[in-house]
Amino acid sequence: MEISALLALLFRWIHILAAITAVGGTIFARGVLLPSQDVLSLEQREALHAAMRVRWSKIVAACIAFLLISGLYNFFALIHSYKVPPWYHMLFGVKFLLAMVIFLIASLLSGKTIAAQRMRQKTSTWMTLNIVLAVTVVCISGILRTAPRTPKEPPPSATSQLKSTNDPIVPSAALHG
């Protein structure tokens, strides 16, 4: 396997695993953790949140970094090698902007700023919004994966056949016979 193919696979895995971690963690927190905190006193909830925030904020930051690096690598590798329809770029732009909103909300919910504290007064609303946005991004990603792609360069076999002759103007029939 070529190094470019291995890199593409590695960055795809990184992207998918970071998305699973961030979105899955948010779904767990919204669907299980928040409703379960009702059995705790206010003081216990605040202590639990403070302990979780320290750990979760590091995971959120790592996921954002991995998603940005791998996503931009995947995008630039694709457009370097393939022609895609014009709508691809528009839809990718929408996906990227939605991802920035998701990152902002996730960062604020796990942050320590005054804005983060205010936002956490409606944690379930913001988490629900982030989940809806994340599902939208995943759906857009599925559409982008179906976009027709045309290689920008001739296939390697045609290139290697041309390089094997000293005359680049040799008709293709002469290459095969």
N, C-alpha and C positions, 0 to 999 in steps of 0.2 A: 504494500500500500504506500502511496506517495505521502510525503510529509504534509503537503497541503490538505490531502484528504484526512489524515490523522488529526491535524489542527482543526479542521472543520468539524469533525466528530467530537473532539474534546470540547470545543467551544459550544457546540450544541448541547452536549451533556451538562456542562456548567450552567448554561442558560436555563435548561429545563429543571435541573435540581434546585437552583436558586429560586425559581418561580414557585416550585412545589413547596419549598420551605416557607417562603414569605406568605404565600396565599393560604397554605394549609395551616400555618400558625395563626393567621388572622381568623380563619373559619373556626378553628378550635376555640380561640379566645372569645369570639362573638357567640358561638353556639353552645359552648360548654362552660367555659370559665366564668364569664360575666353573669349568667343566670345562677350559677352555683354559689356565687359570692353572697347571695342574699341571706345565707345561714350564718354569715360572719358579722360581727359588730363593725361599726364604722372604723374603729381603730385597727381592727384585724385586717379589714379590706385595704386600708391605706398601707399597712405594713407589708401585706402580700404584694400589692401593686408596686411598692418601692423596690422590693426584692426582685420581682419579675422584670421591672423596667430596666434595671441594670443589665440583666442578662439579655433580654429581648432586644434592647437598643443595639447591642453589638451584632446580633444576628441580622437585624434589619439593615444596619450599615454594610455588613458584608454582602448580604443579598443584593442590595442596591449596587454596590461596586461590581459584583460579578455579573449582574444583569446588564449594566451599562457597557462594561468591557466586552462581554461575549456578544451582546446584541449588536453593538456597533461593528465588531469584527465580522459577525455573520452577514450583516447588511453590506458592508464594503466589499467583502469577499464575493458576495453574490453579484453586486452590480459591476464589479471588476471583470467577472468571468461571463456574465450573461446579460442579454438584453431582456428587459422586462417591459410589460405594457405600461403606458403612462399612469394609469390608475394605481399601479403598485406604489409609486412614490407618494402619491397623495394619501393612500391608506396607511402606508408606513408612517407618514408624518402624524396622522391622527393617532395611531398606536403609540408613537413616541411621546406625544403630548399627554395622552391619557396616563402613560407610565410615569411621567414626571409628576402628575397630580397624585397618583398612587404613592409615589416615593415621598412626596411632601406630607401627605396625610399620615403615612406610616411613621415618618420621622418625627412629626409633631406629637403623635400619640405616644411615642416611646421617649420623647425628649423631656428636658427639665426646665424649659423656658416658661415664662408667664403665659405666652400664647398656647403652649402645650397644656399647661394646667387648665386654662379656660376651655380648650378643646375637649379635654377629658371629662368635662361636666356632661358631655353628650357622647361618651365613648361608643355606645352601641350604635348610634346614628352614623358616626364617622366610620366605624368598622363596617357597617352594612354598606355604606357608600363605597368604601374601598373594595369590598368583595364584589359588588356589582361592576365596578370599573375593571377589576381584575378579570372577571369572567368575560367582559366585553373585549379586553385586550387579547385573551386567549382565543375568542371567536374570530377576531380580526387576524390573528396569527394563522388560524386555520385557513382563512380566505387567502392570505398571502402565499401560503404553501401551495395553493392550487393554481397560482398565476403561471401562465405559459412562460417558459424560459428558452431563449435561443442562445446557444454558445456564441461568443464574440469571435473566437478563433476556430479555424478548421480542426476537426478531430485529430488527435495525435497520430493516428495511423496514416492519414493523408500527409501530414507534415513529415513524418519519418520517411515515407516513400519518396517525397520530393527531395529530401536531404540526401537520400541514398544515391541519387543520380547527380552527375556533374552538370547537367544541363537542365535548368529549371523550366525550360519551355518544352520539355519532352511530352508528347501527348500521353494521356492516361493509358491508352491501349499499349503503348510501348513499355510502360511500367509493369504491366501484368503479363507480358508475353515475351 
